[in-house]
Amino acid sequence: MPTDIEVKKLDDFRWLLPKKGKMRTEGLVYADERMMAVIRKDASLEQVANVACLPGIVGRSLAMPDIHWGYGFPIGGVAAFDMEDGIVSPGGVGYDINCGVRLLRSGLDAGEIRDQIPALVEALFKNIPSGVGSRRKDLRLSAHEMDSVLVKGAGWAVSQGYGSKEDLEHIEEQGCIAGGNPEYVSQRARTRGKDQLGTLGSGNHFVEVGYVETVYDEAAAEALSLHEGQVTVLVHTGSRGLGHQVCDDYIKALLKASAKYKIDLPDKQLCCAPLASKESRHYLSAMACAANFAFCNRQLITHWVRETLQDVLQTGPRGLGLQLVYDICHNIAKVETHNVEGKARKLCVHRKGATRAFPPHSPFLPDEYKEVGQPVLIPGDMGRYSYVLVGTETALRETFGSTCHGAGRVMSRRQAQKVARGRAIVRELEDKGIYVRGAGKGTIMEEIPEAYKDVADVVNIVHQAGIGKKVVRLRPMGVIKG
Amino acid sequence: MSKKYEFIEHTADLGLKAYGASIEELFVNAAEGFFDVIVSPKSVEEREERVIEVEAEALDELMVSWLSELLYIHDTEKLVFKCFEVKRLKGNQVEAIARGELLDPARHEIKTGIKAVTYHQLYVEESEGGWETQVIFDI
């Protein structure tokens, strides 16, 4: 449904939604003219306005250029709430809590491994459970071990030999969001998560072997130890059924809380609770557990990626040099301190389909990235490219240190299936030098490149608006899909 | 009533409109539509059954709880269902039987995995012609 909501152009990349009706603040959308025309085709701007109606919102209700219609909150939305009179909303995080991306760099050159890509992809597909219902038979966790995963996140995986301490230093929050109490995670969530730790899942999740195709900023690339031609691996997945169930459980609980605390909801999916309430404390604790499950999930998958590459390429760990560049969340609520009109304030920042993008000298960065800023990983569709950016001061000032998260779909899944019907999609991609293996034929058809916006358009907007800085572009060579 | 359900599409998500002459039929048709998103119903046989009992605060929320319960069983027991029988539906409680079988990747092609049933733009309404519901899924 196209929207007729009023927007005012502030500059080439910023659009304001004036305060209207029950809105407590303005909305701000990062887009250019062309992107704005696409955004107006769905109801996502109304969703930006709806979020602006929620109690205790601080600053503006923000939308990244990859914004699209979500349930309740738009996908590509950022909103911060005051810890005293604001709220937290499970719908503002989403079902796939801590869905995120990590990037590994290697000591290999694309030319060296190109011939082995099919074998590599087949081996990755075998070793990393993908699609509905698959799992690793050798990973069985006791209830006690699952508790440790929920509390420690990626740290649990490292303590069991899956990866190293250096990995942890290169993950947002060191791979563990504090305050996770497994008591607040339901038995149902545990049951759904039990067989799904260390699995990719279905939909848009993937593992992609690619290489650095273009370097935009030599100095920044060097700081991230990235150079042209270098082989990289991207992993995109989240908290699987455990996270979905945590979200589901707490939407139910917070629907009741919204009534109890008399919060007026424009849509049930926006249900929330005051940050000062016990309901919100319980949600944030369960959300931390689910986020930790996701960090652990990506850590386990990373371990199997390393094993698989060693195996197929017959190279030791040192020869491969598969080091973690960074790991970021793109569905999360975090308690952060931000400078608001000259005052440091503790806020609960919701990023739903948005990435943290902290600037150089942020205390939350590993030492070697102090000068360059936080790596921001923006995956595109499987046929084109993905980007590595770094965070900026402008992002910290304007968007609570946030930027875009990906391409965003332009076609619904069924529309994509229709477009793909009768075409040999796998073959088409192979002709472009990309070897793809998916669990279901349906998934590959739904994920055809033209079903997505060109991620270059999204990234160019955040780069020109200054809320992210382009460093390199990655090109896929081999992809496994859930 | 001729049409049991139809899919509604958004760019990132997928939803369902279901119809029924009675509220019981509405719940049955919504469940059939729900599994038609996941797997082709023609390929599913009735070999297993599960008794389902759920309750909620309101009728529209009951629809979400009902489909969420089916999703939970699908996700944890790897079952796919095709046939549903509502035994009782009263006071925002539903008691039903779902029949289907274990997921077999050799015979069942998964169409789309569903992560969750949302409350977004949710309704369950009675009109002159019978009952109608709309539910949006996170996929």
Interface residues (C-beta under 8 A of the other chain):
Chain A: D42 H68 W69 G70 Y71 G72 I75 G91 G94 Y95 D96 G131 V132 G133 R188 T191 R192 G201 S202 G203 G241 H244 Q245 C247 D248 I251 K252 L255 K256 D267 K268 Q269 C271 G408 R409 V410 M411 S412 R413 R414 Q415 A439 G440 K441 G442 E446 G482
Chain B: F7 E9 H10 T11 A12 D13 L14 E57 E61 S65 S68 Y72 D75 T76 K78 L103 P105 E109 I110 K111 T112 G113 K115 A116 V117 T118 Y119 H120 Q121 L122 I136 D138 I139
